[in-house]
Amino acid sequence: MTDSLHRLLTLVEVADLLRVSPHTIRAWIRGGKLQPVRLCRRLLFSRSEILRLLGEAEANKKAADSQSAAGEGPRVEDATTST
């Protein structure tokens, strides 16, 4: 296998790739959405982890789209209350 298959991405590279801020990447790590490889104090990411995250996001989007098409979108409660 070539070295390019095993290359880990830095936090900034992942943020650039996904077009989000490094702060968002750190929040995803804290929330358990993204699992880094920790090397000393550095956070590195495998390509397979990024693909897993993207696949999960795509599955969630398809599920939300199918709910919307079936008329099962999120319910909006009436904000007014009678006193």
Buried (B, 14 or more C-beta within 10 A) or exposed (E): EEEEEEEBBBBEBBBEEBEEEBEBBBEBBEEEBBEBEEEEEEBBBBBEBBEBBEEEEEEEEEEEEEEEEEEEEEEEEEEEEEE
